[in-house]
Amino acid sequence: MSVKVFGEVDGQTIYEIVLRNASGASASVITWGAVLRDLVVPSAHGLQRVVVGLETLEDYRAYSSHAGATAGRFANRIQHGTFTLEGKTYQLPLNEANTNSLHGGGKGFGKRPWQLAWHSENAVALTLFSPDGDANFPGNMTVTCVYRLLEPGTIRVEMSATTDAPTVINLAHHSYFNLDGSPDVLDHHVQINADFYTPTYPDTIPTGEILAVKDTAFDFNLMRPFRNRNAPDPQLYDHNFVLRGPRGIMQHVASVRSPKNGLQMDVLTTEPAIQFYDGAKFKVPVPGLGGAHYGAHAGLCLETQYFPNSPNHRHFTDSTLMPDDVYRHTVEYRFA
């Protein structure tokens, strides 16, 4: 384990903490955005980098597209940036085509300094205080994000939060995964344990419907490539899938495998939904880790979460956090 200065923002020092385990895996976490900057795991062909990462703090501030970040207060989208809670309507910043609020409204939790709370050889905890009125969200909120590097190649993310007034919350880990270092992940195979998904309008806001995946391009119950070589207009994915099983219990919800090197990532979570984003809009004009060039589909995201726009749909998951409650969200990405 090591800790070093990664940069400075508005007089605040940003640190990089590198975790290691006995199997040779390593994880780099920076206190900017509680970002997982790098993750290297054992594979059949030696150590393999499996996330998209950038070289400098300046690159993260300019180009990151939330790569590796902890998105919040409300990850994903809120339509028109508005919601009503206990009879009061709140207007959030609009940072997606001046139409919707995305990942906290432009200056969310993934784009600001966190505090280093503690660290060990294979774990690190970061904290953030979000004051009442931050991005117009109600309530003073205290957030903790703990990364644990487990044997032989697992990164576990534990997110928690408390508030002193009723508010809404939806935190998500936002790494772009690439299991073999290819220029794109279109030939990765994907499996998602979901019988239903939430269709969207063209602006990616859910329509409010919950539809069956059977006999559609959204059926990933059997592992398959998500590139459809026979379709004239390939299906792009930035959609929320409804997971099976009881909320709050760790369960296997998705897998990704590279046919190139055989490495597989299994996703386990306590959350009721997962956003599959294929990285179609991802593009970074500067070299990434190891000199990598990141264009469209350089990595894919599997973001465990509440449903997007859930404050505006009563039949979606309840994202309300009350003063007497503790928000808890755990996700593991296991590589083998």
Number of C-alpha atoms within 10 A of each C-alpha: 16 12 14 11 12 16 17 14 13 6 7 12 15 21 20 21 24 24 24 22 18 11 13 14 24 24 25 20 25 27 27 30 27 30 26 29 25 20 26 21 25 18 20 10 9 9 14 19 22 21 24 25 27 23 15 12 16 13 16 21 16 9 15 20 19 21 26 28 26 26 27 23 27 27 29 26 24 25 22 19 21 17 20 12 14 7 7 7 10 15 14 23 19 19 18 17 9 10 14 23 25 28 26 30 24 16 17 21 27 31 23 15 22 26 19 20 13 11 19 14 14 21 23 20 22 23 20 21 16 18 15 16 12 17 18 14 22 19 21 18 22 15 20 20 23 19 25 21 22 20 17 17 24 23 23 20 22 17 22 16 21 22 24 16 15 17 23 20 23 26 28 29 29 24 26 27 26 26 28 21 19 17 15 19 23 21 16 23 19 20 19 24 20 23 18 19 23 22 20 15 9 8 12 17 19 23 13 18 14 17 15 17 18 13 7 9 13 22 20 22 16 11 17 17 19 21 16 15 9 7 8 7 8 12 13 15 17 18 20 29 29 26 23 16 16 11 14 13 13 17 18 19 25 23 21 24 24 21 14 12 14 13 20 20 22 17 24 20 27 21 28 20 25 28 24 20 20 26 23 17 12 18 16 20 10 13 14 16 16 10 10 17 15 22 16 17 22 26 28 28 22 26 25 30 28 26 28 29 28 24 23 16 16 9 11 18 19 16 19 15 21 16 14 10 13 12 17 15 23 22 24 24 19 19 23 15
